[in-house]
Amino acid sequence: MSMSTTAQPSTESKEHRLKRYLRDRAEDGELYFKGKFIADDVDMSPKEIGALMAKLSGSVTDLEIEKWSYTSATTWRVAPA
């Protein structure tokens, strides 16, 4: 089994977990956050969250995801689409 084959389910699991978290939190309106502050909630590192957020911003249709600002870490804005 190759590395990419074994790593893929883990990545999909993390992506699914982050999407669910974002949908739940943005249900009532806008959500602003830095990856380092939600890392424990989603059991991921801030770096993993940043990489997934960039990916999700171009692929998720039911949420608006954008980089909002950068002060010591990226702040993300998430809102229902």
LINPEJO-V481590 format. One record per residue. RES is the residue in one letter. PSI is psi in whole degrees, 0 to 359 (none if undefined). OMEGA is omega in degrees with one decimal (999 if undefined). NEAR is the number of other C-alpha atoms within 10 Angstrom. Layout:
{{RES	PSI	OMEGA	NEAR} {RES	PSI	OMEGA	NEAR}}
//
This chain:
{{M	135	-178.6	5} {S	165	179.6	6} {M	317	-177.1	7} {S	327	178.7	8} {T	318	-178.5	9} {T	332	-177.3	10} {A	333	-173.5	10} {Q	310	-179.4	11} {P	323	178.8	11} {S	315	179.0	11} {T	315	179.7	13} {E	320	178.7	11} {S	315	179.2	11} {K	318	179.2	18} {E	315	179.0	20} {H	316	-179.4	12} {R	318	179.9	15} {L	318	178.0	22} {K	315	179.6	18} {R	317	178.9	13} {Y	313	-178.8	14} {L	317	179.0	18} {R	316	179.3	17} {D	315	-176.1	10} {R	329	-177.2	16} {A	4	-177.2	19} {E	321	-176.7	13} {D	7	179.4	10} {G	199	-175.6	11} {E	148	176.8	14} {L	129	174.9	16} {Y	133	-179.8	16} {F	161	170.3	14} {K	142	-178.0	20} {G	322	-177.0	20} {K	338	-179.1	17} {F	344	177.3	10} {I	0	-175.7	16} {A	314	179.6	16} {D	323	-178.9	11} {D	324	-176.7	11} {V	4	177.7	18} {D	50	177.7	13} {M	163	175.4	16} {S	157	176.0	14} {P	325	178.9	19} {K	317	177.7	12} {E	318	179.4	15} {I	314	179.2	21} {G	316	179.9	19} {A	318	179.4	11} {L	323	179.1	16} {M	318	177.8	22} {A	319	178.5	14} {K	314	-177.5	13} {L	328	-177.0	18} {S	335	179.3	16} {G	356	-173.4	11} {S	340	-178.1	11} {V	126	-175.7	13} {T	342	-177.5	11} {D	2	177.1	10} {L	143	169.9	20} {E	121	-179.6	16} {I	125	178.0	25} {E	151	171.7	17} {K	127	-175.0	15} {W	310	178.6	13} {S	173	177.1	13} {Y	112	173.3	10} {T	100	-177.1	7} {S	350	173.2	7} {A	156	-179.6	13} {T	133	170.9	16} {T	130	179.9	18} {W	145	173.6	20} {R	129	178.5	18} {V	134	178.8	24} {A	155	175.2	19} {P	141	-178.9	17} {A	none	999	11}}
//
